[in-house]
Amino acid sequence: MGCKVLCPSIVLLAYLMICEHVRGECTQPSFESRNVILSANDLSTQNFSEGSSVTFDCVIGHKPVDSTASRSVTCEGNQWTSLGLSCTRKPCGSLPDFLHGRYEMTGILFGDTAKPVCDQGYMLAGRETTRTCRNQGWDGRDPLCESVKCSPPPVIENGQLQDVPLESYEYLDAVSYRCNGGLTLIGQSTLHCSEDGTFKPDPPKCFDGCPAPKIPNAKRVGGKSAPYKQGNFIEYKCEDGYTLKGDAYIVCRGNGWSPEPPQCIGECKPPSFASRNVILSANDRLTQIFPDGSNVTFECVIGHKPIDSTASRSVTCEGIKWTSLGLSCTRKSCESPPVFRNGRYEMTGTLFGDTARPVCDKGFLLASKETTRTCQDQGWDGGDPLCESVKCSPPPVIENGQLKDMPLESYEYSQEVFYSCNRGFTLIGQATLHCSEDGTFKPDPPKCFAPPTIPTTTATPAISTTSEPAKERSHLVTSLCVVSSILIVVGVLVWWIVRRNRKHSYSHKVATNNEDYPL
C-alpha cells in the first residue's frame, strides 16, 4: 500500500528533475529584413537560455518606422518571440543648387549620392567629388564652378593660325588654321574652346600629297613611286605565304589615302617538333592555318615528361614561321619491376615502351600463357606471373617394348625413365628419356624392330625347257638378291655393335633381350 503512493511520487520527481535539466535554449536571433542589430551587450553571446530577453537597435543610417514598437524579444523553448521594431533609411534632404552648377542625385536617403555638375561654360575648380548621404547628413561641401578658359591652340607643321594667338580663350571662342602655299589642309580648319578647357576637334594637318605607305611583305604592282599627289594611286600584292587584308587599290585623296592602305598578314601551317616528343594541345590540333601573331601550346606525347618543367610550352607565328619551342620531353621511367618467385624478367629497359619478358628458373614452368609486360604511361602493365615446378605426364607407350619400371602418374623435372624391347626385337633410338623443362619427355621415345632373316634357296632337279641365255639371267638375278640380303644383314649387325659400344652402361640389358639372335 505504501509503494502504491510512494513509487509514483518518486517517478514524478525524477521526471521533473530531467525536464529541469533539459530546459530550452535559443541561438543568437537575427531580423536582417527589419534593418536591426542586437544591442552591444548581447552581440558577443551565441546561446541564450529559455526565458532570456534581448534588445535590438536600428542599424547605422536607419531610424524606427514606429518609435513605440517593442525593441525586445524573449527565448521561449528554443524559439524567439516576434520583434516589433522595424527600421527604414534616414533621409538627408535635397541639396540646393550651387553657384553655376547643380547636383545629379540618385536619391535623398542614407547611402544615396549627389554628383556635382557645372553649367555650360563652367568647369569644376578642383577634382570632382561625389557627395554621399551619411548617418548625420550629406558629407563634403558644395564645389566651385569657374568659367571655362582655354590655353592657346596647338601649332601645326607647315601651317599657322589666321589670327594672332591670345594668352587664353573664353568658352566657345573659335580659331582658324591655314596651310603654307601649295600644301593641302587635311581635317577641320576651325576649332573652338570646349567645355573641358581644350580646343576641339583635333587640329588639321598640312602636307603636299600623301605619305608613302609602308606595308611589310607587300610589293607594288601598279601605280607610281613616291612622291604621291592627290589623285595618284597604288596597287599592291603580298609576297608568297602572306594574305592581303584590305583593298589592294588605294588612291591619294585630300584627306589621305582612300581606302586605308592594306596589310599583308602572314600565315603559318601547323607547327611540328616531333624530335622533341611533343604534340599540339587539343584546342589547336584541328586548325590547319594560323594567322600571323597566333600562339599555340604544346604538351608531351603520352609516356613522356618535360626535361625542364619551367621551359616555355608555346610558340608564336611570326610572318610565315614559328618561333622556337622551349619544351622538350623524354620517356618516362617505370623503374625495374620486382623479381617474382622462381623466375626473373628479361628486360629491354625501364623506359616508356620497353618490355619485360618473364622467364622461369630451371625446373619451373609458367602457369599460364607467357605475357610480356610493357612500360606504359602509368607504369608497368599486367602483373607478376606464376612459375610452377615442372611436371611431366607418363611417357608414351612404344610398340613391342615397355618401360623397365612401373609408370607413375607424374614425374618431376629431370626424372628419367628407361625403355626395353621385347625378346627378339632391336631397340632403335635412346633407351633413356628425361622429364624436360617444357613438361614433356625428351628425346623422342625409341622404337623396337624385328631383325631381318637371311633368305635360303633349295635346289630342285627339274627338266628345263628354258634357253641357256634365260637361265643365265635367272641365275644372275638370284645371285644379286642373295648378295643384297647378306649386305643388309651385315650393315644391321655393324650398326648394332656400334650402338652397343656407345651405350655400354646399358649393354647388359640389351644383350639379355638379344641373346638368342643368330650370329
C-alpha positions as CSV (number, residue, x, y, z in Angstrom):
1,M,0.0,0.0,0.0
2,G,2.9,2.3,0.8
3,C,4.6,1.6,-2.6
4,K,1.4,2.5,-4.5
5,V,1.7,6.0,-3.1
6,L,5.5,6.4,-2.8
7,C,6.6,4.9,-6.2
8,P,4.5,7.3,-8.5
9,S,5.8,10.2,-6.4
10,I,9.4,9.2,-7.0
11,V,8.9,8.8,-10.8
12,L,7.2,12.2,-11.0
13,L,10.1,13.8,-9.1
14,A,12.7,12.2,-11.4
15,Y,10.7,13.4,-14.5
16,L,10.6,16.9,-13.1
17,M,14.4,16.8,-12.5
18,I,15.1,15.6,-16.1
19,C,12.8,18.3,-17.5
20,E,14.7,20.9,-15.5
21,H,18.0,19.5,-16.8
22,V,16.9,19.7,-20.5
23,R,15.4,23.2,-20.5
24,G,15.1,25.0,-23.8
25,E,17.9,27.1,-25.4
26,C,17.9,29.7,-28.3
27,T,20.7,30.6,-30.7
28,Q,21.5,34.3,-31.4
29,P,18.4,35.9,-33.0
30,S,18.5,37.7,-36.4
31,F,16.0,40.0,-38.1
32,E,18.0,41.4,-41.1
33,S,15.0,42.2,-43.2
34,R,14.0,44.7,-40.5
35,N,17.3,46.6,-40.7
36,V,18.1,46.0,-37.0
37,I,21.1,44.7,-35.0
38,L,21.5,43.3,-31.5
39,S,22.4,45.8,-28.8
40,A,26.1,45.9,-27.9
41,N,25.5,44.0,-24.6
42,D,24.2,40.9,-26.4
43,L,26.3,40.8,-29.6
44,S,29.0,38.6,-28.1
45,T,26.6,35.9,-26.7
46,Q,25.9,32.9,-29.0
47,N,23.4,30.9,-27.0
48,F,20.6,32.1,-24.7
49,S,18.7,30.1,-22.1
50,E,15.0,29.8,-22.0
51,G,13.4,33.0,-20.7
52,S,16.3,35.3,-21.8
53,S,15.4,38.6,-23.3
54,V,17.5,40.7,-25.7
55,T,17.0,44.1,-27.3
56,F,17.6,45.4,-30.8
57,D,18.7,48.8,-32.3
58,C,18.4,50.2,-35.8
59,V,21.5,49.7,-38.0
60,I,23.5,52.8,-38.8
61,G,21.8,55.2,-41.1
62,H,18.3,53.9,-40.2
63,K,15.5,55.0,-37.9
64,P,12.4,53.2,-36.4
65,V,9.3,53.1,-38.6
66,D,7.3,53.2,-35.3
67,S,9.1,54.7,-32.3
68,T,6.7,53.0,-29.9
69,A,7.3,49.5,-31.3
70,S,8.9,46.9,-28.9
71,R,12.6,46.6,-29.2
72,S,13.0,43.3,-27.3
73,V,12.3,39.6,-27.9
74,T,12.2,36.6,-25.4
75,C,13.5,33.0,-25.8
76,E,10.6,30.6,-25.3
77,G,11.6,26.9,-25.6
78,N,14.1,27.1,-28.5
79,Q,12.4,30.0,-30.4
80,W,12.3,33.8,-30.1
81,T,9.1,35.8,-29.8
82,S,8.3,38.3,-32.6
83,L,10.1,41.6,-32.9
84,G,8.0,44.8,-33.1
85,L,10.9,47.1,-34.1
86,S,11.4,47.8,-37.8
87,C,13.8,50.4,-39.3
88,T,14.0,52.4,-42.5
89,R,16.7,54.6,-44.1
90,K,17.2,58.1,-42.8
91,P,16.6,61.0,-45.2
92,C,19.3,63.6,-45.8
93,G,17.0,66.1,-47.7
94,S,17.6,67.6,-51.1
95,L,20.8,69.5,-51.8
96,P,20.3,73.0,-53.2
97,D,21.9,74.1,-56.5
98,F,25.2,75.8,-56.1
99,L,26.6,78.8,-58.0
100,H,26.9,78.0,-61.7
101,G,26.1,74.3,-61.0
102,R,23.7,71.7,-59.7
103,Y,23.7,68.1,-58.4
104,E,22.7,64.9,-60.2
105,M,21.3,62.8,-57.4
106,T,20.4,59.1,-57.0
107,G,18.1,59.9,-54.1
108,I,18.0,61.6,-50.7
109,L,18.1,58.6,-48.4
110,F,21.0,57.0,-46.5
111,G,23.6,55.7,-49.0
112,D,22.4,57.8,-52.0
113,T,24.8,60.0,-53.8
114,A,24.9,63.5,-55.4
115,K,27.3,64.3,-58.3
116,P,28.2,68.0,-58.9
117,V,27.8,69.2,-62.5
118,C,28.8,72.7,-63.6
119,D,26.6,74.7,-66.0
120,Q,27.7,75.0,-69.7
121,G,30.7,77.3,-70.0
122,Y,31.9,76.5,-66.5
123,M,34.1,73.7,-65.1
124,L,34.9,72.4,-61.6
125,A,37.8,74.3,-60.0
126,G,39.2,71.1,-58.3
127,R,38.8,67.4,-58.7
128,E,35.2,66.1,-58.9
129,T,33.9,64.8,-55.5
130,T,30.7,63.0,-55.3
131,R,28.8,63.6,-52.0
132,T,27.1,60.7,-50.1
133,C,24.1,60.7,-47.7
134,R,25.6,59.6,-44.3
135,N,24.1,58.9,-40.9
136,Q,24.4,62.6,-39.9
137,G,23.5,64.0,-43.3
138,W,25.4,64.8,-46.6
139,D,29.2,64.6,-46.4
140,G,31.6,67.1,-48.1
141,R,30.6,70.6,-49.2
142,D,29.5,72.5,-52.3
143,P,32.1,72.6,-55.1
144,L,33.3,75.7,-57.0
145,C,32.5,76.1,-60.7
146,E,34.7,78.6,-62.7
147,S,34.2,79.9,-66.2
148,V,35.9,77.8,-68.9
149,K,39.3,79.1,-70.1
150,C,41.3,77.5,-73.0
151,S,45.1,77.8,-73.4
152,P,46.4,78.8,-76.9
153,P,45.6,76.2,-79.6
154,P,48.5,73.9,-80.7
155,V,50.9,74.8,-83.5
156,I,50.7,72.7,-86.7
157,E,53.5,71.8,-89.1
158,N,53.6,73.7,-92.4
159,G,50.7,75.9,-91.3
160,Q,49.6,78.6,-88.8
161,L,46.6,80.4,-87.2
162,Q,44.9,83.0,-89.4
163,D,44.8,85.4,-86.4
164,V,47.5,86.2,-83.8
165,P,47.1,83.8,-80.9
166,L,45.9,85.1,-77.5
167,E,47.1,84.1,-74.0
168,S,43.7,82.5,-73.2
169,Y,40.3,82.0,-74.8
170,E,36.8,82.1,-73.5
171,Y,34.3,79.3,-73.8
172,L,33.2,78.8,-77.4
173,D,35.9,81.2,-78.8
174,A,36.9,79.9,-82.3
175,V,40.3,79.9,-84.1
176,S,41.0,79.1,-87.8
177,Y,44.1,77.5,-89.4
178,R,45.6,77.8,-92.9
179,C,48.4,75.9,-94.7
180,N,51.5,77.3,-96.3
181,G,51.4,77.8,-100.1
182,G,51.0,74.7,-102.2
183,L,50.0,72.4,-99.3
184,T,46.7,70.8,-98.7
185,L,44.9,71.2,-95.4
186,I,43.6,67.9,-94.1
187,G,40.9,68.0,-91.3
188,Q,38.8,70.8,-89.8
189,S,40.3,74.3,-90.3
190,T,38.2,75.8,-87.4
191,L,38.5,74.8,-83.8
192,H,36.5,76.1,-80.7
193,C,37.2,76.3,-77.0
194,S,35.1,73.4,-75.5
195,E,33.6,72.8,-72.0
196,D,36.6,70.8,-70.8
197,G,39.1,73.7,-71.4
198,T,40.6,72.3,-74.7
199,F,40.2,73.2,-78.4
200,K,38.1,70.8,-80.4
201,P,38.2,69.0,-82.8
202,D,41.8,67.9,-83.3
203,P,43.9,70.4,-85.2
204,P,44.3,69.9,-89.0
205,K,47.4,68.7,-90.9
206,C,49.2,70.4,-93.9
207,F,51.0,68.2,-96.4
208,D,52.0,68.1,-100.1
209,G,50.2,64.9,-101.2
210,C,50.1,61.6,-99.4
211,P,52.9,59.9,-97.5
212,A,54.4,56.7,-99.0
213,P,52.7,53.7,-97.4
214,K,54.9,51.2,-95.5
215,I,53.4,47.8,-95.9
216,P,55.7,44.9,-94.7
217,N,55.8,41.8,-97.0
218,A,54.0,43.7,-99.8
219,K,55.2,44.8,-103.3
220,R,53.8,47.5,-105.6
221,V,52.4,46.0,-108.9
222,G,50.6,49.2,-110.1
223,G,50.9,52.9,-109.9
224,K,53.9,55.3,-109.5
225,S,56.6,55.6,-106.9
226,A,56.7,58.4,-104.3
227,P,56.0,61.4,-104.0
228,Y,52.2,60.9,-104.2
229,K,50.0,63.9,-105.2
230,Q,46.2,64.0,-105.0
231,G,44.7,61.5,-107.5
232,N,47.8,59.2,-107.6
233,F,47.1,55.5,-107.0
234,I,49.0,52.4,-105.9
235,E,48.1,48.7,-106.4
236,Y,49.7,46.1,-104.0
237,K,50.3,42.4,-104.0
238,C,51.5,40.3,-101.0
239,E,54.6,38.1,-101.1
240,D,54.1,34.3,-101.2
241,G,52.9,32.9,-97.9
242,Y,51.0,36.2,-96.9
243,T,47.4,37.1,-97.3
244,L,46.1,40.6,-98.3
245,K,43.8,42.2,-95.7
246,G,42.1,45.3,-97.1
247,D,41.9,46.8,-100.6
248,A,44.8,46.2,-102.9
249,Y,44.0,49.5,-104.8
250,I,44.3,52.8,-102.9
251,V,44.0,56.5,-104.1
252,C,45.6,59.6,-102.6
253,R,42.7,62.0,-101.7
254,G,42.6,65.4,-100.0
255,N,42.4,63.7,-96.5
256,G,45.0,61.0,-97.2
257,W,44.8,57.5,-98.7
258,S,41.4,56.1,-99.6
259,P,40.7,53.5,-98.5
260,E,43.3,52.9,-95.8
261,P,46.5,51.1,-97.1
262,P,46.1,47.2,-96.8
263,Q,48.2,44.8,-94.7
264,C,49.9,41.6,-95.7
265,I,49.1,39.0,-93.0
266,G,51.4,36.0,-92.7
267,E,50.0,32.5,-92.2
268,C,51.7,29.5,-90.6
269,K,51.0,25.9,-91.2
270,P,50.5,23.6,-88.1
271,P,53.9,23.5,-86.3
272,S,55.7,20.2,-85.7
273,F,58.5,19.5,-83.3
274,A,58.5,15.7,-83.5
275,S,62.1,15.3,-82.4
276,R,61.1,16.9,-79.0
277,N,58.5,14.3,-78.4
278,V,55.7,16.9,-78.1
279,I,52.2,17.3,-79.6
280,L,49.9,20.3,-80.1
281,S,47.3,20.8,-77.4
282,A,43.9,19.5,-78.1
283,N,42.4,23.0,-78.8
284,D,44.9,23.6,-81.8
285,R,45.1,20.1,-83.4
286,L,42.2,20.7,-85.8
287,T,43.3,24.1,-87.1
288,Q,45.2,24.0,-90.4
289,I,46.1,27.7,-90.9
290,F,47.3,30.1,-88.2
291,P,47.4,33.9,-88.9
292,D,50.4,36.0,-88.1
293,G,50.7,36.5,-84.3
294,S,48.8,33.3,-83.4
295,N,50.0,31.5,-80.3
296,V,49.7,27.7,-79.8
297,T,50.8,25.5,-77.0
298,F,52.4,22.0,-76.9
299,E,52.4,19.2,-74.4
300,C,54.4,16.0,-74.0
301,V,53.3,12.9,-76.0
302,I,51.9,10.1,-74.0
303,G,54.5,8.3,-71.9
304,H,56.9,11.3,-71.8
305,K,57.6,14.1,-69.4
306,P,59.3,17.6,-69.7
307,I,63.1,17.6,-69.4
308,D,62.7,21.1,-67.9
309,S,59.4,21.8,-66.2
310,T,59.9,25.6,-66.5
311,A,60.5,25.6,-70.3
312,S,58.0,27.5,-72.4
313,R,55.3,25.4,-73.9
314,S,54.1,27.9,-76.5
315,V,55.3,29.2,-79.9
316,T,54.2,32.3,-82.0
317,C,53.5,32.6,-85.7
318,E,55.8,35.5,-86.9
319,G,55.1,36.1,-90.6
320,I,55.2,32.6,-92.0
321,K,57.5,31.0,-89.4
322,W,57.1,29.8,-85.9
323,T,59.3,30.9,-83.0
324,S,61.5,28.3,-81.2
325,L,59.9,25.9,-78.8
326,G,61.5,25.6,-75.3
327,L,59.6,22.4,-74.2
328,S,61.4,19.1,-74.9
329,C,60.2,15.8,-73.5
330,T,61.9,12.5,-72.6
331,R,60.5,9.0,-72.0
332,K,59.1,8.3,-68.5
333,S,60.8,5.8,-66.3
334,C,58.9,2.7,-64.9
335,E,61.9,1.6,-62.8
336,S,62.7,-2.1,-62.6
337,P,59.7,-4.5,-61.8
338,P,60.2,-6.6,-58.7
339,V,61.7,-10.1,-59.0
340,F,59.0,-12.7,-58.8
341,R,59.2,-16.2,-57.1
342,N,61.1,-18.9,-59.1
343,G,61.7,-16.5,-62.0
344,R,63.0,-13.3,-63.4
345,Y,62.4,-10.7,-66.2
346,E,64.5,-10.4,-69.4
347,M,64.1,-6.6,-70.0
348,T,64.9,-4.3,-72.9
349,G,65.0,-1.3,-70.5
350,T,62.9,0.6,-67.9
351,L,61.7,3.5,-70.0
352,F,58.3,4.0,-71.7
353,G,57.8,1.4,-74.4
354,D,60.4,-1.0,-73.1
355,T,59.4,-4.6,-72.4
356,A,59.9,-7.2,-69.7
357,R,59.6,-10.9,-70.6
358,P,59.0,-13.3,-67.7
359,V,61.4,-16.3,-67.6
360,C,61.0,-19.1,-65.0
361,D,64.0,-20.6,-63.3
362,K,65.3,-24.0,-64.4
363,G,62.8,-26.7,-63.3
364,F,59.9,-24.3,-63.3
365,L,57.2,-23.5,-65.9
366,L,54.8,-20.5,-66.4
367,A,51.4,-21.4,-65.0
368,S,49.6,-19.6,-67.9
369,K,50.4,-18.2,-71.3
370,E,53.5,-16.1,-71.4
371,T,52.6,-12.4,-71.2
372,T,55.3,-9.8,-71.9
373,R,54.8,-6.7,-69.8
374,T,55.3,-3.2,-71.3
375,C,56.3,0.1,-69.6
376,Q,53.2,2.3,-70.1
377,D,52.3,5.9,-69.3
378,Q,51.2,4.9,-65.7
379,G,53.9,2.2,-65.1
380,W,54.3,-1.5,-66.0
381,D,51.1,-3.1,-67.3
382,G,49.9,-6.6,-66.2
383,G,51.0,-8.4,-63.1
384,D,53.7,-10.7,-61.9
385,P,53.4,-14.2,-63.5
386,L,53.4,-17.5,-61.6
387,C,56.1,-20.1,-62.1
388,E,55.2,-23.7,-61.1
389,S,57.5,-26.6,-60.8
390,V,57.7,-28.7,-64.0
391,K,55.6,-31.9,-64.1
392,C,55.6,-34.5,-66.9
393,S,52.7,-36.8,-67.7
394,P,53.6,-40.6,-68.1
395,P,55.9,-41.2,-71.1
396,P,54.3,-42.7,-74.3
397,V,53.9,-46.4,-74.8
398,I,56.0,-48.0,-77.5
399,E,55.1,-50.9,-79.8
400,N,56.9,-54.2,-79.0
401,G,58.5,-52.7,-75.9
402,Q,57.8,-51.2,-72.4
403,L,59.2,-49.2,-69.5
404,K,61.5,-51.1,-67.3
405,D,59.7,-49.6,-64.2
406,M,56.1,-49.3,-63.4
407,P,54.9,-45.9,-64.8
408,L,54.0,-43.1,-62.3
409,E,51.1,-40.6,-62.5
410,S,53.5,-37.7,-63.0
411,Y,57.3,-37.1,-63.0
412,E,59.5,-34.4,-61.6
413,Y,61.8,-32.2,-63.6
414,S,64.9,-34.2,-64.9
415,Q,63.4,-37.5,-63.7
416,E,64.4,-40.4,-66.0
417,V,62.6,-43.4,-67.4
418,F,64.1,-46.5,-69.3
419,Y,62.7,-48.4,-72.2
420,S,63.4,-52.0,-73.3
421,C,62.2,-54.1,-76.2
422,N,60.5,-57.4,-76.2
423,R,62.6,-60.5,-76.8
424,G,63.8,-60.8,-80.3
425,F,63.4,-57.1,-81.1
426,T,66.1,-54.5,-81.5
427,L,65.9,-51.1,-79.8
428,I,66.5,-48.2,-82.2
429,G,67.0,-44.8,-80.6
430,Q,67.6,-43.6,-77.0
431,A,66.6,-46.1,-74.3
432,T,66.6,-43.3,-71.6
433,L,64.3,-40.3,-71.6
434,H,64.1,-37.5,-69.1
435,C,61.4,-35.0,-68.0
436,S,62.4,-31.7,-69.7
437,E,61.8,-28.1,-68.9
438,D,58.7,-27.8,-71.2
439,G,56.9,-30.6,-69.3
440,T,57.5,-33.3,-71.9
441,F,59.9,-36.3,-72.0
442,K,62.9,-35.9,-74.3
443,P,64.3,-37.1,-76.6
444,D,61.7,-38.9,-78.7
445,P,60.9,-42.4,-77.5
446,P,62.8,-45.3,-79.1
447,K,61.3,-48.0,-81.5
448,C,61.6,-51.8,-81.4
449,F,62.3,-53.6,-84.7
450,A,62.4,-57.3,-85.5
451,P,65.8,-58.3,-87.1
452,P,65.7,-59.3,-90.8
453,T,66.1,-63.0,-91.8
454,I,68.6,-64.3,-94.4
455,P,66.8,-65.9,-97.3
456,T,67.8,-69.6,-98.2
457,T,67.5,-71.4,-101.6
458,T,66.8,-75.2,-102.2
459,A,67.9,-76.9,-105.5
460,T,65.2,-78.9,-107.1
461,P,66.0,-81.1,-110.1
462,A,63.8,-80.3,-113.0
463,I,63.7,-80.6,-116.6
464,S,64.1,-77.1,-118.0
465,T,62.8,-76.1,-121.3
466,T,64.3,-72.5,-120.9
467,S,67.0,-71.5,-123.2
468,E,70.6,-71.0,-122.0
469,P,70.6,-67.2,-122.0
470,A,67.4,-67.1,-120.0
471,K,68.9,-69.4,-117.4
472,E,71.9,-67.2,-117.1
473,R,69.8,-64.2,-116.5
474,S,67.8,-66.0,-113.8
475,H,71.0,-67.1,-112.0
476,L,72.3,-63.5,-112.1
477,V,69.1,-62.1,-110.5
478,T,69.1,-64.7,-107.8
479,S,72.8,-64.0,-107.0
480,L,72.2,-60.3,-106.7
481,C,69.3,-60.9,-104.3
482,V,71.4,-63.1,-102.1
483,V,74.3,-60.6,-102.1
484,S,72.0,-57.7,-101.2
485,S,70.4,-59.6,-98.3
486,I,73.8,-60.5,-96.9
487,L,74.9,-56.8,-97.1
488,I,71.8,-55.7,-95.3
489,V,72.3,-58.2,-92.5
490,V,76.0,-57.2,-92.2
491,G,75.1,-53.5,-92.1
492,V,72.5,-54.0,-89.3
493,L,75.0,-56.1,-87.3
494,V,77.7,-53.4,-87.6
495,W,75.2,-50.7,-86.6
496,W,74.1,-52.7,-83.6
497,I,77.6,-53.4,-82.4
498,V,78.5,-49.6,-82.6
499,R,75.3,-48.7,-80.6
500,R,76.1,-51.3,-78.0
501,N,79.6,-49.9,-77.5
502,R,78.3,-46.4,-77.1
503,K,75.6,-47.5,-74.6
504,H,78.0,-49.7,-72.6
505,S,76.1,-48.7,-69.4
506,Y,73.1,-50.5,-70.7
507,S,74.7,-53.2,-72.9
508,H,74.0,-56.0,-70.4
509,K,70.3,-55.1,-70.6
510,V,70.2,-55.1,-74.4
511,A,72.2,-58.3,-74.6
512,T,69.6,-60.1,-72.4
513,N,66.9,-59.3,-74.9
514,N,69.0,-60.4,-77.9
515,E,70.9,-63.4,-76.5
516,D,69.1,-65.8,-79.0
517,Y,69.9,-63.7,-82.0
518,P,71.9,-65.8,-84.5
519,L,75.3,-64.6,-85.3
